[in-house]
């Protein structure tokens, strides 16, 4: 049975520390859901918990039952021009980045992470979040944890 209980979401990925708050805000309590191979394993685990009269709440993500949106990129770019030495230069800066691009996890768990994070992006600030949310229908979160939901 241990091979089929794969771990909690929070233990199945790595990322740069600066993204932790935004990921926590996006995932909410789902960071502590347990990933299992299938729903039969989840039922066996619940039975063991009930037989031992363990109290509390437990949630599972059975990989075999999961479906999720495909990964998608952010198109949003803010452009500006700078005049320097009688020469015009164009610059563009992407103010939003898909969360999944900054999260590192085993491909086995891809459907789980897409189910939670495929529609979420990190944004520079709430102004960018408002724009990206309206134009591209993403849920936007700043690194400080402020949200703009589509």
C-alpha positions in Angstrom: 0.0 0.0 0.0 2.9 2.4 0.7 3.9 2.5 -3.0 0.4 3.7 -3.9 0.3 6.5 -1.3 2.6 8.9 -3.1 2.7 11.8 -0.7 1.2 15.2 0.0 1.1 17.8 -2.7 3.4 20.1 -0.7 6.1 17.4 -0.7 5.9 16.6 -4.4 7.3 19.8 -5.9 10.1 22.3 -5.6 10.3 25.9 -6.5 12.3 29.0 -5.7 11.3 30.3 -2.2 10.1 33.7 -3.6 7.1 31.8 -5.2 6.0 30.1 -1.9 3.4 32.7 -0.8 1.7 32.9 -4.2 1.6 29.1 -4.5 0.2 28.8 -1.0 -2.5 31.4 -1.7 -3.5 29.6 -5.0 -3.6 26.1 -3.7 -5.1 26.9 -0.4 -5.6 23.7 1.6 -5.0 21.4 -1.4 -1.2 21.6 -0.6 -2.0 19.0 2.1 -4.1 16.7 0.0 -2.7 13.2 -0.4 -1.8 11.9 -3.8 -2.7 8.2 -4.4 -2.5 6.0 -7.5 -6.3 5.4 -7.6 -9.5 5.7 -5.6 -9.3 2.1 -4.3 -6.2 3.0 -2.4 -7.9 6.1 -1.0 -10.8 3.9 0.2 -8.4 1.4 1.8 -6.6 4.2 3.6 -10.0 5.6 4.9 -10.9 2.2 6.1 -7.7 1.8 8.1 -8.2 5.3 9.6 -11.8 4.4 10.6 -10.8 1.0 12.0 -8.2 2.8 14.2 -10.8 5.4 15.1 -8.5 8.2 13.8 -10.2 11.6 13.8 -9.8 14.4 11.4 -10.2 15.2 7.8 -8.2 13.7 4.9 -8.5 14.5 1.2 -7.1 12.5 -1.7 -6.1 13.2 -5.3 -6.4 9.8 -7.1 -4.2 10.1 -10.2 -6.2 7.6 -12.2 -9.4 9.7 -11.8 -7.9 13.2 -12.4 -8.5 15.3 -15.5 -7.0 18.8 -16.0 -6.7 21.6 -18.4 -3.7 21.7 -20.7 -0.8 24.0 -19.8 -1.0 27.3 -21.6 1.3 30.3 -22.0 0.6 33.9 -21.2 0.6 36.1 -24.3 0.5 39.5 -22.4 3.4 41.8 -23.0 3.8 45.4 -22.1 5.8 47.3 -24.6 7.4 50.7 -24.5 9.8 52.8 -26.5 12.9 54.6 -25.3 14.6 57.3 -27.2 18.3 57.2 -26.7 21.1 59.0 -28.7 18.7 59.8 -31.6 17.8 56.1 -31.8 14.5 54.4 -30.9 14.6 51.1 -29.1 11.7 48.9 -28.5 11.5 46.9 -25.2 9.0 44.4 -24.0 8.5 42.9 -20.6 6.3 40.0 -19.7 4.5 40.9 -16.5 2.9 37.5 -16.0 4.3 34.0 -15.9 2.4 30.6 -15.6 2.9 29.1 -12.1 3.6 25.7 -13.6 6.7 27.1 -15.4 8.3 27.7 -12.0 7.3 24.5 -10.3 9.5 21.4 -10.6 7.9 18.0 -10.1 8.0 14.5 -11.4 6.0 14.0 -14.6 3.9 11.3 -12.8 2.1 14.2 -11.0 1.6 16.4 -14.0 -2.2 16.0 -14.1 -2.5 16.8 -10.4 -0.4 20.0 -10.7 -2.3 21.1 -13.9 -5.6 20.5 -12.0 -4.5 22.9 -9.3 -2.3 25.5 -11.1 -3.0 25.4 -14.9 -5.1 28.5 -14.8 -2.9 30.5 -12.4 -0.1 33.0 -13.2 2.4 35.0 -11.2 2.0 38.7 -11.9 4.2 41.7 -11.2 1.4 43.7 -9.5 -2.4 43.8 -9.3 -2.6 46.2 -12.3 -1.0 43.6 -14.5 -3.2 41.0 -12.8 -6.4 42.9 -13.7 -5.2 43.2 -17.4 -4.1 39.5 -17.7 -7.2 38.3 -16.0 -9.5 40.2 -18.3 -7.6 39.5 -21.5 -6.6 35.9 -21.0 -8.9 34.5 -18.3 -6.1 33.6 -15.9 -6.3 33.7 -12.1 -3.5 36.1 -11.1 -1.4 36.2 -7.9 1.4 38.5 -7.0 4.5 37.1 -5.2 3.1 38.8 -2.0 -0.1 36.7 -2.3 -2.6 39.3 -3.6 -5.1 37.8 -6.0 -7.0 39.0 -9.0 -9.4 36.2 -10.0 -11.0 36.0 -13.5 
